[in-house]
Amino acid sequence: MKELCDKFKCVSLGEGAPNTDPPRYLRDAMISAIDGGFNQYCRSFGHPTFVKAIADTYGERYFNKALGRKVDPMTEVLVTAGANGALNCFIAAFVNEGDEIVAFEPMFPLYLDHTELAGGKCIGVSLRWKSD
């Protein structure tokens, strides 16, 4: 996949190693947060200020108008330490013993591990590159 990404000048988000730096405004915001004391461990589900901002932003957009209710940031917002943590939470929540999931190959190897851990079976469907 890396060869294809390089060939077609794609942005790679695979394997936790993006091939581009974050934009300057984001790096500046991260430095500001660190300088402001937000550089310590917090609760496992995300810092209260962060989950509240997520609940306010997305709750207003998707829940307040459509369902007429607010999102509780402390019980309905989950922040994980990376995509692997989110993937594990998602698969554990939706895959039951004996379930089968379909994933495109090549796939992130942990789809297999998390699915097996949840008692399911991961079925791979190959994506083949057709050369000219």
N, CA, C and O atoms as a printed pandas DataFrame, in Angstrom:
     atom_number atom_name residue_name chain_id  residue_number  x_coord  y_coord  z_coord
0              1         N          MET        A               1    0.824   -1.196    0.000
1              2        CA          MET        A               1    0.000    0.000    0.000
2              3         C          MET        A               1    0.867    1.260    0.000
3              4         O          MET        A               1    0.517    2.264   -0.619
4              5         N          LYS        A               2    2.006    1.196    0.703
5              6        CA          LYS        A               2    2.889    2.355    0.741
6              7         C          LYS        A               2    3.384    2.704   -0.660
7              8         O          LYS        A               2    3.458    3.880   -1.016
8              9         N          GLU        A               3    3.721    1.694   -1.453
9             10        CA          GLU        A               3    4.182    1.944   -2.817
10            11         C          GLU        A               3    3.104    2.638   -3.650
11            12         O          GLU        A               3    3.404    3.573   -4.392
12            13         N          LEU        A               4    1.854    2.187   -3.533
13            14        CA          LEU        A               4    0.766    2.820   -4.268
14            15         C          LEU        A               4    0.530    4.246   -3.772
15            16         O          LEU        A               4    0.292    5.157   -4.565
16            17         N          CYS        A               5    0.599    4.427   -2.464
17            18        CA          CYS        A               5    0.418    5.763   -1.889
18            19         C          CYS        A               5    1.490    6.716   -2.413
19            20         O          CYS        A               5    1.193    7.850   -2.789
20            21         N          ASP        A               6    2.738    6.247   -2.435
21            22        CA          ASP        A               6    3.833    7.072   -2.951
22            23         C          ASP        A               6    3.649    7.359   -4.439
23            24         O          ASP        A               6    3.856    8.484   -4.893
24            25         N          LYS        A               7    3.261    6.334   -5.187
25            26        CA          LYS        A               7    3.090    6.475   -6.640
26            27         C          LYS        A               7    2.025    7.509   -6.993
27            28         O          LYS        A               7    2.209    8.308   -7.911
28            29         N          PHE        A               8    0.909    7.494   -6.261
29            30        CA          PHE        A               8   -0.209    8.377   -6.576
30            31         C          PHE        A               8   -0.282    9.609   -5.673
31            32         O          PHE        A               8   -1.256   10.360   -5.712
32            33         N          LYS        A               9    0.759    9.808   -4.862
33            34        CA          LYS        A               9    0.869   10.982   -3.985
34            35         C          LYS        A               9   -0.358   11.125   -3.074
35            36         O          LYS        A               9   -0.924   12.210   -2.943
36            37         N          CYS        A              10   -0.756   10.009   -2.450
37            38        CA          CYS        A              10   -1.883    9.991   -1.516
38            39         C          CYS        A              10   -1.413   10.416   -0.129
39            40         O          CYS        A              10   -0.220   10.376    0.173
40            41         N          VAL        A              11   -2.343   10.815    0.693
41            42        CA          VAL        A              11   -2.054   11.049    2.106
42            43         C          VAL        A              11   -2.223    9.708    2.799
43            44         O          VAL        A              11   -3.300    9.115    2.753
44            45         N          SER        A              12   -1.172    9.230    3.437
45            46        CA          SER        A              12   -1.212    7.934    4.108
46            47         C          SER        A              12   -1.583    8.109    5.567
47            48         O          SER        A              12   -0.929    8.854    6.297
48            49         N          LEU        A              13   -2.626    7.425    5.986
49            50        CA          LEU        A              13   -3.008    7.398    7.390
50            51         C          LEU        A              13   -2.846    5.981    7.943
51            52         O          LEU        A              13   -3.323    5.683    9.037
52            53         N          GLY        A              14   -2.176    5.114    7.192
53            54        CA          GLY        A              14   -1.995    3.737    7.585
54            55         C          GLY        A              14   -0.878    3.565    8.595
55            56         O          GLY        A              14    0.077    4.341    8.636
56            57         N          GLU        A              15   -1.022    2.526    9.409
57            58        CA          GLU        A              15   -0.002    2.087   10.350
58            59         C          GLU        A              15    0.446    3.164   11.326
59            60         O          GLU        A              15    1.545    3.077   11.875
60            61         N          GLY        A              16   -0.375    4.166   11.550
61            62        CA          GLY        A              16   -0.014    5.195   12.515
62            63         C          GLY        A              16    1.191    6.020   12.125
63            64         O          GLY        A              16    1.825    6.642   12.977
64            65         N          ALA        A              17    1.509    6.031   10.846
65            66        CA          ALA        A              17    2.680    6.772   10.370
66            67         C          ALA        A              17    2.300    7.628    9.168
67            68         O          ALA        A              17    2.653    7.291    8.038
68            69         N          PRO        A              18    1.586    8.730    9.391
69            70        CA          PRO        A              18    1.194    9.574    8.259
70            71         C          PRO        A              18    2.419   10.130    7.539
71            72         O          PRO        A              18    3.471   10.340    8.144
72            73         N          ASN        A              19    2.267   10.360    6.257
73            74        CA          ASN        A              19    3.391   10.864    5.460
74            75         C          ASN        A              19    3.341   12.376    5.293
75            76         O          ASN        A              19    3.942   12.921    4.367
76            77         N          THR        A              20    2.637   13.042    6.169
77            78        CA          THR        A              20    2.552   14.501    6.135
78            79         C          THR        A              20    2.460   15.024    7.573
79            80         O          THR        A              20    1.916   14.354    8.450
80            81         N          ASP        A              21    2.988   16.205    7.800
81            82        CA          ASP        A              21    2.918   16.816    9.127
82            83         C          ASP        A              21    1.562   17.481    9.329
83            84         O          ASP        A              21    0.910   17.873    8.361
84            85         N          PRO        A              22    1.133   17.611   10.592
85            86        CA          PRO        A              22   -0.104   18.355   10.844
86            87         C          PRO        A              22    0.071   19.817   10.423
87            88         O          PRO        A              22    1.195   20.320   10.394
88            89         N          PRO        A              23   -1.020   20.496   10.099
89            90        CA          PRO        A              23   -0.901   21.912    9.720
90            91         C          PRO        A              23   -0.370   22.748   10.887
91            92         O          PRO        A              23   -0.511   22.372   12.051
92            93         N          ARG        A              24    0.234   23.876   10.560
93            94        CA          ARG        A              24    0.873   24.741   11.558
94            95         C          ARG        A              24   -0.099   25.153   12.670
95            96         O          ARG        A              24    0.270   25.157   13.845
96            97         N          TYR        A              25   -1.355   25.504   12.299
97            98        CA          TYR        A              25   -2.302   25.951   13.320
98            99         C          TYR        A              25   -2.567   24.853   14.345
99           100         O          TYR        A              25   -2.779   25.146   15.521
100          101         N          LEU        A              26   -2.558   23.592   13.912
101          102        CA          LEU        A              26   -2.792   22.494   14.836
102          103         C          LEU        A              26   -1.571   22.283   15.741
103          104         O          LEU        A              26   -1.716   22.053   16.941
104          105         N          ARG        A              27   -0.388   22.362   15.166
105          106        CA          ARG        A              27    0.827   22.241   15.982
106          107         C          ARG        A              27    0.893   23.370   16.999
107          108         O          ARG        A              27    1.274   23.142   18.147
108          109         N          ASP        A              28    0.527   24.589   16.597
109          110        CA          ASP        A              28    0.520   25.723   17.531
110          111         C          ASP        A              28   -0.486   25.496   18.662
111          112         O          ASP        A              28   -0.210   25.820   19.817
112          113         N          ALA        A              29   -1.656   24.936   18.323
113          114        CA          ALA        A              29   -2.672   24.663   19.346
114          115         C          ALA        A              29   -2.184   23.595   20.324
115          116         O          ALA        A              29   -2.443   23.686   21.524
116          117         N          MET        A              30   -1.477   22.581   19.811
117          118        CA          MET        A              30   -0.947   21.539   20.688
118          119         C          MET        A              30    0.106   22.114   21.640
119          120         O          MET        A              30    0.124   21.781   22.825
120          121         N          ILE        A              31    0.971   22.968   21.123
121          122        CA          ILE        A              31    1.986   23.606   21.964
122          123         C          ILE        A              31    1.319   24.468   23.023
123          124         O          ILE        A              31    1.730   24.457   24.183
124          125         N          SER        A              32    0.299   25.209   22.634
125          126        CA          SER        A              32   -0.429   26.056   23.582
126          127         C          SER        A              32   -1.080   25.220   24.679
127          128         O          SER        A              32   -1.061   25.605   25.848
128          129         N          ALA        A              33   -1.656   24.076   24.308
129          130        CA          ALA        A              33   -2.286   23.202   25.301
130          131         C          ALA        A              33   -1.253   22.648   26.268
131          132         O          ALA        A              33   -1.493   22.589   27.474
132          133         N          ILE        A              34   -0.111   22.244   25.742
133          134        CA          ILE        A              34    0.955   21.717   26.602
134          135         C          ILE        A              34    1.454   22.811   27.539
135          136         O          ILE        A              34    1.632   22.573   28.734
136          137         N          ASP        A              35    1.678   24.004   27.004
137          138        CA          ASP        A              35    2.136   25.118   27.835
138          139         C          ASP        A              35    1.090   25.510   28.871
139          140         O          ASP        A              35    1.429   26.073   29.912
140          141         N          GLY        A              36   -0.189   25.213   28.591
141          142        CA          GLY        A              36   -1.273   25.546   29.516
142          143         C          GLY        A              36   -1.512   24.469   30.566
143          144         O          GLY        A              36   -2.461   24.560   31.345
144          145         N          GLY        A              37   -0.661   23.455   30.591
145          146        CA          GLY        A              37   -0.776   22.428   31.619
146          147         C          GLY        A              37   -1.551   21.188   31.222
147          148         O          GLY        A              37   -1.765   20.308   32.056
148          149         N          PHE        A              38   -1.978   21.094   29.972
149          150        CA          PHE        A              38   -2.728   19.915   29.532
150          151         C          PHE        A              38   -1.774   18.875   28.949
151          152         O          PHE        A              38   -1.864   18.526   27.772
152          153         N          ASN        A              39   -0.867   18.388   29.782
153          154        CA          ASN        A              39    0.112   17.413   29.306
154          155         C          ASN        A              39    0.240   16.233   30.269
155          156         O          ASN        A              39    1.268   15.558   30.292
156          157         N          GLN        A              40   -0.799   15.985   31.061
157          158        CA          GLN        A              40   -0.779   14.908   32.042
158          159         C          GLN        A              40   -1.855   13.879   31.697
159          160         O          GLN        A              40   -2.750   14.134   30.892
160          161         N          TYR        A              41   -1.742   12.719   32.324
161          162        CA          TYR        A              41   -2.786   11.715   32.162
162          163         C          TYR        A              41   -4.123   12.272   32.651
163          164         O          TYR        A              41   -4.172   13.108   33.554
164          165         N          CYS        A              42   -5.184   11.800   32.045
165          166        CA          CYS        A              42   -6.517   12.213   32.476
166          167         C          CYS        A              42   -7.380   10.960   32.598
167          168         O          CYS        A              42   -6.874    9.843   32.493
168          169         N          ARG        A              43   -8.640   11.138   32.812
169          170        CA          ARG        A              43   -9.535    9.981   32.895
170          171         C          ARG        A              43   -9.473    9.184   31.596
171          172         O          ARG        A              43   -9.244    9.756   30.530
172          173         N          SER        A              44   -9.673    7.888   31.675
173          174        CA          SER        A              44   -9.490    6.994   30.527
174          175         C          SER        A              44  -10.371    7.339   29.334
175          176         O          SER        A              44  -10.006    7.038   28.197
176          177         N          PHE        A              45  -11.511    7.956   29.563
177          178        CA          PHE        A              45  -12.447    8.233   28.473
178          179         C          PHE        A              45  -12.304    9.631   27.900
179          180         O          PHE        A              45  -13.136   10.057   27.099
180          181         N          GLY        A              46  -11.257   10.357   28.298
181          182        CA          GLY        A              46  -11.006   11.695   27.765
182          183         C          GLY        A              46  -11.121   12.769   28.830
183          184         O          GLY        A              46  -11.897   12.648   29.778
184          185         N          HIS        A              47  -10.343   13.809   28.657
185          186        CA          HIS        A              47  -10.346   14.928   29.600
186          187         C          HIS        A              47  -11.738   15.576   29.607
187          188         O          HIS        A              47  -12.338   15.766   28.548
188          189         N          PRO        A              48  -12.250   15.914   30.794
189          190        CA          PRO        A              48  -13.606   16.491   30.868
190          191         C          PRO        A              48  -13.830   17.698   29.957
191          192         O          PRO        A              48  -14.902   17.827   29.365
192          193         N          THR        A              49  -12.845   18.578   29.837
193          194        CA          THR        A              49  -12.994   19.738   28.955
194          195         C          THR        A              49  -13.139   19.299   27.499
195          196         O          THR        A              49  -13.929   19.866   26.744
196          197         N          PHE        A              50  -12.373   18.291   27.120
197          198        CA          PHE        A              50  -12.386   17.793   25.743
198          199         C          PHE        A              50  -13.704   17.095   25.422
199          200         O          PHE        A              50  -14.317   17.377   24.393
200          201         N          VAL        A              51  -14.149   16.180   26.299
201          202        CA          VAL        A              51  -15.400   15.467   26.001
202          203         C          VAL        A              51  -16.605   16.407   26.031
203          204         O          VAL        A              51  -17.579   16.194   25.309
204          205         N          LYS        A              52  -16.539   17.450   26.870
205          206        CA          LYS        A              52  -17.624   18.437   26.881
206          207         C          LYS        A              52  -17.667   19.196   25.552
207          208         O          LYS        A              52  -18.745   19.435   25.008
208          209         N          ALA        A              53  -16.499   19.573   25.030
209          210        CA          ALA        A              53  -16.452   20.272   23.741
210          211         C          ALA        A              53  -16.988   19.380   22.620
211          212         O          ALA        A              53  -17.696   19.856   21.733
212          213         N          ILE        A              54  -16.656   18.103   22.659
213          214        CA          ILE        A              54  -17.170   17.163   21.651
214          215         C          ILE        A              54  -18.683   17.041   21.771
215          216         O          ILE        A              54  -19.394   17.106   20.769
216          217         N          ALA        A              55  -19.178   16.865   22.998
217          218        CA          ALA        A              55  -20.625   16.731   23.210
218          219         C          ALA        A              55  -21.364   17.991   22.773
219          220         O          ALA        A              55  -22.424   17.903   22.153
220          221         N          ASP        A              56  -20.819   19.147   23.087
221          222        CA          ASP        A              56  -21.472   20.406   22.694
222          223         C          ASP        A              56  -21.514   20.549   21.179
223          224         O          ASP        A              56  -22.552   20.896   20.615
224          225         N          THR        A              57  -20.387   20.284   20.517
225          226        CA          THR        A              57  -20.305   20.468   19.069
226          227         C          THR        A              57  -21.164   19.458   18.318
227          228         O          THR        A              57  -22.024   19.839   17.524
228          229         N          TYR        A              58  -20.932   18.163   18.568
229          230        CA          TYR        A              58  -21.641   17.135   17.817
230          231         C          TYR        A              58  -23.043   16.890   18.361
231          232         O          TYR        A              58  -23.943   16.510   17.611
232          233         N          GLY        A              59  -23.230   17.103   19.649
233          234        CA          GLY        A              59  -24.566   16.963   20.224
234          235         C          GLY        A              59  -25.529   17.954   19.606
235          236         O          GLY        A              59  -26.657   17.603   19.258
236          237         N          GLU        A              60  -25.082   19.194   19.470
237          238        CA          GLU        A              60  -25.924   20.225   18.857
238          239         C          GLU        A              60  -26.251   19.853   17.418
239          240         O          GLU        A              60  -27.386   20.009   16.969
240          241         N          ARG        A              61  -25.266   19.369   16.712
241          242        CA          ARG        A              61  -25.421   19.061   15.293
242          243         C          ARG        A              61  -26.292   17.832   15.047
243          244         O          ARG        A              61  -27.125   17.834   14.141
244          245         N          TYR        A              62  -26.105   16.779   15.851
245          246        CA          TYR        A              62  -26.751   15.505   15.539
246          247         C          TYR        A              62  -27.849   15.067   16.493
247          248         O          TYR        A              62  -28.705   14.270   16.109
248          249         N          PHE        A              63  -27.852   15.565   17.724
249          250        CA          PHE        A              63  -28.833   15.085   18.694
250          251         C          PHE        A              63  -29.845   16.136   19.112
251          252         O          PHE        A              63  -31.044   15.859   19.148
252          253         N          ASN        A              64  -29.383   17.330   19.426
253          254        CA          ASN        A              64  -30.300   18.353   19.934
254          255         C          ASN        A              64  -31.420   18.637   18.950
255          256         O          ASN        A              64  -32.592   18.670   19.324
256          257         N          LYS        A              65  -31.059   18.844   17.690
257          258        CA          LYS        A              65  -32.074   19.194   16.687
258          259         C          LYS        A              65  -32.910   17.988   16.297
259          260         O          LYS        A              65  -34.137   18.074   16.244
260          261         N          ALA        A              66  -32.253   16.853   16.022
261          262        CA          ALA        A              66  -32.969   15.679   15.532
262          263         C          ALA        A              66  -33.750   14.959   16.625
263          264         O          ALA        A              66  -34.884   14.540   16.395
264          265         N          LEU        A              67  -33.165   14.810   17.801
265          266        CA          LEU        A              67  -33.792   14.015   18.848
266          267         C          LEU        A              67  -34.278   14.836   20.035
267          268         O          LEU        A              67  -34.954   14.318   20.923
268          269         N          GLY        A              68  -33.929   16.121   20.044
269          270        CA          GLY        A              68  -34.366   16.990   21.119
270          271         C          GLY        A              68  -33.751   16.675   22.472
271          272         O          GLY        A              68  -34.389   16.871   23.506
272          273         N          ARG        A              69  -32.528   16.193   22.472
273          274        CA          ARG        A              69  -31.872   15.917   23.744
274          275         C          ARG        A              69  -30.395   16.281   23.673
275          276         O          ARG        A              69  -29.815   16.375   22.591
276          277         N          LYS        A              70  -29.813   16.478   24.818
277          278        CA          LYS        A              70  -28.393   16.802   24.898
278          279         C          LYS        A              70  -27.583   15.526   25.065
279          280         O          LYS        A              70  -28.093   14.511   25.539
280          281         N          VAL        A              71  -26.310   15.588   24.668
281          282        CA          VAL        A              71  -25.376   14.478   24.841
282          283         C          VAL        A              71  -24.657   14.662   26.173
283          284         O          VAL        A              71  -24.137   15.741   26.458
284          285         N          ASP        A              72  -24.629   13.617   26.983
285          286        CA          ASP        A              72  -23.921   13.662   28.255
286          287         C          ASP        A              72  -22.439   13.372   27.985
287          288         O          ASP        A              72  -22.092   12.251   27.614
288          289         N          PRO        A              73  -21.569   14.362   28.165
289          290        CA          PRO        A              73  -20.161   14.159   27.824
290          291         C          PRO        A              73  -19.466   13.105   28.678
291          292         O          PRO        A              73  -18.493   12.496   28.235
292          293         N          MET        A              74  -19.948   12.885   29.885
293          294        CA          MET        A              74  -19.271   11.949   30.780
294          295         C          MET        A              74  -19.706   10.501   30.584
295          296         O          MET        A              74  -19.012    9.590   31.034
296          297         N          THR        A              75  -20.842   10.267   29.922
297          298        CA          THR        A              75  -21.307    8.888   29.726
298          299         C          THR        A              75  -21.540    8.524   28.263
299          300         O          THR        A              75  -21.690    7.344   27.943
300          301         N          GLU        A              76  -21.573    9.519   27.363
301          302        CA          GLU        A              76  -21.902    9.223   25.966
302          303         C          GLU        A              76  -20.812    9.629   24.980
303          304         O          GLU        A              76  -21.013    9.542   23.768
304          305         N          VAL        A              77  -19.669   10.069   25.477
305          306        CA          VAL        A              77  -18.545   10.424   24.606
306          307         C          VAL        A              77  -17.351    9.603   25.048
307          308         O          VAL        A              77  -17.015    9.563   26.232
308          309         N          LEU        A              78  -16.712    8.949   24.094
309          310        CA          LEU        A              78  -15.543    8.132   24.377
310          311         C          LEU        A              78  -14.370    8.644   23.559
311          312         O          LEU        A              78  -14.449    8.741   22.334
312          313         N          VAL        A              79  -13.295    8.968   24.236
313          314        CA          VAL        A              79  -12.049    9.348   23.578
314          315         C          VAL        A              79  -11.062    8.228   23.845
315          316         O          VAL        A              79  -10.893    7.812   24.991
316          317         N          THR        A              80  -10.412    7.737   22.809
317          318        CA          THR        A              80   -9.477    6.626   22.979
318          319         C          THR        A              80   -8.054    7.072   22.702
319          320         O          THR        A              80   -7.815    8.130   22.120
320          321         N          ALA        A              81   -7.128    6.251   23.128
321          322        CA          ALA        A              81   -5.716    6.510   22.865
322          323         C          ALA        A              81   -5.368    5.874   21.521
323          324         O          ALA        A              81   -4.756    4.807   21.470
324          325         N          GLY        A              82   -5.755    6.526   20.453
325          326        CA          GLY        A              82   -5.446    6.038   19.117
326          327         C          GLY        A              82   -6.568    5.230   18.502
327          328         O          GLY        A              82   -7.553    4.888   19.157
328          329         N          ALA        A              83   -6.393    4.937   17.229
329          330        CA          ALA        A              83   -7.408    4.208   16.461
330          331         C          ALA        A              83   -7.572    2.780   16.954
331          332         O          ALA        A              83   -8.675    2.235   16.899
332          333         N          ASN        A              84   -6.496    2.162   17.435
333          334        CA          ASN        A              84   -6.588    0.788   17.897
334          335         C          ASN        A              84   -7.544    0.669   19.083
335          336         O          ASN        A              84   -8.333   -0.273   19.151
336          337         N          GLY        A              85   -7.477    1.611   20.009
337          338        CA          GLY        A              85   -8.398    1.602   21.145
338          339         C          GLY        A              85   -9.836    1.778   20.705
339          340         O          GLY        A              85  -10.733    1.104   21.213
340          341         N          ALA        A              86  -10.061    2.680   19.762
341          342        CA          ALA        A              86  -11.419    2.898   19.247
342          343         C          ALA        A              86  -11.926    1.664   18.514
343          344         O          ALA        A              86  -13.085    1.277   18.667
344          345         N          LEU        A              87  -11.063    1.053   17.723
345          346        CA          LEU        A              87  -11.443   -0.146   16.986
346          347         C          LEU        A              87  -11.819   -1.269   17.947
347          348         O          LEU        A              87  -12.810   -1.967   17.735
348          349         N          ASN        A              88  -11.032   -1.442   18.997
349          350        CA          ASN        A              88  -11.331   -2.476   19.982
350          351         C          ASN        A              88  -12.690   -2.220   20.638
351          352         O          ASN        A              88  -13.490   -3.144   20.781
352          353         N          CYS        A              89  -12.954   -0.980   21.034
353          354        CA          CYS        A              89  -14.241   -0.645   21.655
354          355         C          CYS        A              89  -15.398   -0.916   20.704
355          356         O          CYS        A              89  -16.418   -1.480   21.101
356          357         N          PHE        A              90  -15.240   -0.514   19.452
357          358        CA          PHE        A              90  -16.301   -0.683   18.460
358          359         C          PHE        A              90  -16.599   -2.162   18.226
359          360         O          PHE        A              90  -17.754   -2.586   18.267
360          361         N          ILE        A              91  -15.544   -2.942   17.980
361          362        CA          ILE        A              91  -15.752   -4.364   17.693
362          363         C          ILE        A              91  -16.307   -5.088   18.915
363          364         O          ILE        A              91  -17.198   -5.926   18.783
364          365         N          ALA        A              92  -15.791   -4.774   20.102
365          366        CA          ALA        A              92  -16.299   -5.415   21.320
366          367         C          ALA        A              92  -17.773   -5.096   21.553
367          368         O          ALA        A              92  -18.513   -5.921   22.089
368          369         N          ALA        A              93  -18.199   -3.901   21.152
369          370        CA          ALA        A              93  -19.590   -3.497   21.354
370          371         C          ALA        A              93  -20.548   -4.142   20.355
371          372         O          ALA        A              93  -21.705   -4.396   20.692
372          373         N          PHE        A              94  -20.091   -4.407   19.140
373          374        CA          PHE        A              94  -21.012   -4.840   18.088
374          375         C          PHE        A              94  -20.848   -6.279   17.622
375          376         O          PHE        A              94  -21.746   -6.816   16.973
376          377         N          VAL        A              95  -19.732   -6.913   17.935
377          378        CA          VAL        A              95  -19.512   -8.291   17.472
378          379         C          VAL        A              95  -19.769   -9.255   18.629
379          380         O          VAL        A              95  -19.185   -9.132   19.706
380          381         N          ASN        A              96  -20.649  -10.206   18.380
381          382        CA          ASN        A              96  -20.985  -11.219   19.379
382          383         C          ASN        A              96  -20.373  -12.558   18.994
383          384         O          ASN        A              96  -19.933  -12.756   17.862
384          385         N          GLU        A              97  -20.354  -13.465   19.953
385          386        CA          GLU        A              97  -19.844  -14.819   19.728
386          387         C          GLU        A              97  -20.494  -15.414   18.476
387          388         O          GLU        A              97  -21.719  -15.455   18.361
388          389         N          GLY        A              98  -19.657  -15.875   17.539
389          390        CA          GLY        A              98  -20.153  -16.511   16.319
390          391         C          GLY        A              98  -20.438  -15.563   15.165
391          392         O          GLY        A              98  -20.674  -16.025   14.048
392          393         N          ASP        A              99  -20.424  -14.252   15.394
393          394        CA          ASP        A              99  -20.660  -13.290   14.307
394          395         C          ASP        A              99  -19.508  -13.312   13.312
395          396         O          ASP        A              99  -18.371  -13.629   13.660
396          397         N          GLU        A             100  -19.821  -12.973   12.083
397          398        CA          GLU        A             100  -18.797  -12.805   11.055
398          399         C          GLU        A             100  -18.803  -11.349   10.616
399          400         O          GLU        A             100  -19.857  -10.731   10.463
400          401         N          ILE        A             101  -17.591  -10.810   10.416
401          402        CA          ILE        A             101  -17.482   -9.467    9.846
402          403         C          ILE        A             101  -16.709   -9.584    8.545
403          404         O          ILE        A             101  -15.938  -10.524    8.352
404          405         N          VAL        A             102  -16.916   -8.633    7.661
405          406        CA          VAL        A             102  -16.219   -8.586    6.382
406          407         C          VAL        A             102  -15.285   -7.390    6.391
407          408         O          VAL        A             102  -15.692   -6.278    6.726
408          409         N          ALA        A             103  -14.037   -7.618    6.024
409          410        CA          ALA        A             103  -13.049   -6.535    5.947
410          411         C          ALA        A             103  -12.297   -6.661    4.629
411          412         O          ALA        A             103  -11.981   -7.763    4.181
412          413         N          PHE        A             104  -12.020   -5.532    4.025
413          414        CA          PHE        A             104  -11.276   -5.535    2.765
414          415         C          PHE        A             104   -9.805   -5.809    3.006
415          416         O          PHE        A             104   -9.218   -5.297    3.960
416          417         N          GLU        A             105   -9.210   -6.615    2.141
417          418        CA          GLU        A             105   -7.771   -6.909    2.196
418          419         C          GLU        A             105   -7.074   -6.111    1.110
419          420         O          GLU        A             105   -7.592   -6.014   -0.003
420          421         N          PRO        A             106   -5.917   -5.537    1.400
421          422        CA          PRO        A             106   -5.203   -5.652    2.668
422          423         C          PRO        A             106   -5.921   -4.873    3.762
423          424         O          PRO        A             106   -6.523   -3.827    3.516
424          425         N          MET        A             107   -5.843   -5.407    4.964
425          426        CA          MET        A             107   -6.557   -4.807    6.091
426          427         C          MET        A             107   -5.601   -4.544    7.241
427          428         O          MET        A             107   -4.491   -5.075    7.286
428          429         N          PHE        A             108   -6.051   -3.724    8.156
429          430        CA          PHE        A             108   -5.327   -3.482    9.392
430          431         C          PHE        A             108   -5.314   -4.799   10.159
431          432         O          PHE        A             108   -6.381   -5.334   10.460
432          433         N          PRO        A             109   -4.139   -5.337   10.487
433          434        CA          PRO        A             109   -4.069   -6.668   11.099
434          435         C          PRO        A             109   -4.886   -6.819   12.382
435          436         O          PRO        A             109   -5.335   -7.920   12.702
436          437         N          LEU        A             110   -5.081   -5.731   13.114
437          438        CA          LEU        A             110   -5.792   -5.863   14.381
438          439         C          LEU        A             110   -7.291   -6.077   14.208
439          440         O          LEU        A             110   -7.972   -6.393   15.184
440          441         N          TYR        A             111   -7.840   -5.913   12.974
441          442        CA          TYR        A             111   -9.231   -6.300   12.749
442          443         C          TYR        A             111   -9.397   -7.771   13.126
443          444         O          TYR        A             111  -10.378   -8.157   13.762
444          445         N          LEU        A             112   -8.424   -8.579   12.724
445          446        CA          LEU        A             112   -8.477  -10.012   13.009
446          447         C          LEU        A             112   -8.435  -10.270   14.511
447          448         O          LEU        A             112   -9.263  -11.007   15.046
448          449         N          ASP        A             113   -7.462   -9.656   15.189
449          450        CA          ASP        A             113   -7.289   -9.888   16.625
450          451         C          ASP        A             113   -8.507   -9.453   17.427
451          452         O          ASP        A             113   -8.999  -10.205   18.269
452          453         N          HIS        A             114   -8.993   -8.254   17.174
453          454        CA          HIS        A             114  -10.131   -7.744   17.947
454          455         C          HIS        A             114  -11.393   -8.552   17.675
455          456         O          HIS        A             114  -12.179   -8.797   18.590
456          457         N          THR        A             115  -11.593   -8.965   16.437
457          458        CA          THR        A             115  -12.771   -9.767   16.093
458          459         C          THR        A             115  -12.700  -11.119   16.789
459          460         O          THR        A             115  -13.692  -11.587   17.347
460          461         N          GLU        A             116  -11.534  -11.740   16.757
461          462        CA          GLU        A             116  -11.360  -13.031   17.422
462          463         C          GLU        A             116  -11.554  -12.893   18.933
463          464         O          GLU        A             116  -12.180  -13.745   19.562
464          465         N          LEU        A             117  -11.020  -11.828   19.506
465          466        CA          LEU        A             117  -11.172  -11.586   20.936
466          467         C          LEU        A             117  -12.646  -11.454   21.321
467          468         O          LEU        A             117  -13.048  -11.866   22.409
468          469         N          ALA        A             118  -13.449  -10.876   20.421
469          470        CA          ALA        A             118  -14.888  -10.709   20.677
470          471         C          ALA        A             118  -15.674  -11.993   20.391
471          472         O          ALA        A             118  -16.882  -12.047   20.621
472          473         N          GLY        A             119  -14.983  -13.034   19.884
473          474        CA          GLY        A             119  -15.664  -14.297   19.596
474          475         C          GLY        A             119  -16.172  -14.411   18.185
475          476         O          GLY        A             119  -16.890  -15.355   17.856
476          477         N          GLY        A             120  -15.808  -13.454   17.336
477          478        CA          GLY        A             120  -16.274  -13.471   15.952
478          479         C          GLY        A             120  -15.226  -13.999   14.996
479          480         O          GLY        A             120  -14.142  -14.420   15.400
480          481         N          LYS        A             121  -15.571  -13.967   13.725
481          482        CA          LYS        A             121  -14.664  -14.415   12.668
482          483         C          LYS        A             121  -14.580  -13.312   11.618
483          484         O          LYS        A             121  -15.602  -12.790   11.171
484          485         N          CYS        A             122  -13.370  -12.966   11.234
485          486        CA          CYS        A             122  -13.138  -11.926   10.223
486          487         C          CYS        A             122  -12.969  -12.584    8.863
487          488         O          CYS        A             122  -12.087  -13.423    8.677
488          489         N          ILE        A             123  -13.814  -12.204    7.918
489          490        CA          ILE        A             123  -13.754  -12.726    6.558
490          491         C          ILE        A             123  -13.125  -11.647    5.672
491          492         O          ILE        A             123  -13.661  -10.544    5.567
492          493         N          GLY        A             124  -12.002  -11.957    5.041
493          494        CA          GLY        A             124  -11.321  -10.995    4.182
494          495         C          GLY        A             124  -11.837  -11.035    2.756
495          496         O          GLY        A             124  -12.060  -12.109    2.197
496          497         N          VAL        A             125  -12.023   -9.867    2.174
497          498        CA          VAL        A             125  -12.408   -9.732    0.761
498          499         C          VAL        A             125  -11.294   -8.960    0.079
499          500         O          VAL        A             125  -11.022   -7.809    0.422
500          501         N          SER        A             126  -10.661   -9.591   -0.875
501          502        CA          SER        A             126   -9.483   -9.015   -1.509
502          503         C          SER        A             126   -9.828   -7.847   -2.434
503          504         O          SER        A             126  -10.785   -7.905   -3.206
504          505         N          LEU        A             127   -9.040   -6.806   -2.336
505          506        CA          LEU        A             127   -9.094   -5.706   -3.287
506          507         C          LEU        A             127   -7.873   -5.865   -4.184
507          508         O          LEU        A             127   -6.740   -5.766   -3.713
508          509         N          ARG        A             128   -8.087   -6.102   -5.422
509          510        CA          ARG        A             128   -6.967   -6.356   -6.338
510          511         C          ARG        A             128   -6.723   -5.136   -7.202
511          512         O          ARG        A             128   -7.660   -4.526   -7.717
512          513         N          TRP        A             129   -5.472   -4.791   -7.353
513          514        CA          TRP        A             129   -5.066   -3.693   -8.205
514          515         C          TRP        A             129   -4.975   -4.195   -9.637
515          516         O          TRP        A             129   -4.271   -5.164   -9.917
516          517         N          LYS        A             130   -5.682   -3.541  -10.538
517          518        CA          LYS        A             130   -5.627   -3.911  -11.960
518          519         C          LYS        A             130   -4.616   -3.031  -12.656
519          520         O          LYS        A             130   -4.787   -1.814  -12.725
520          521         N          SER        A             131   -3.568   -3.637  -13.170
521          522        CA          SER        A             131   -2.547   -2.831  -13.873
522          523         C          SER        A             131   -3.002   -2.557  -15.293
523          524         O          SER        A             131   -3.773   -3.316  -15.881
524          525         N          ASP        A             132   -2.501   -1.449  -15.831
525          526        CA          ASP        A             132   -2.896   -1.045  -17.197
526          527         C          ASP        A             132   -2.225   -1.879  -18.243
527          528         O          ASP        A             132   -2.448   -1.670  -19.436
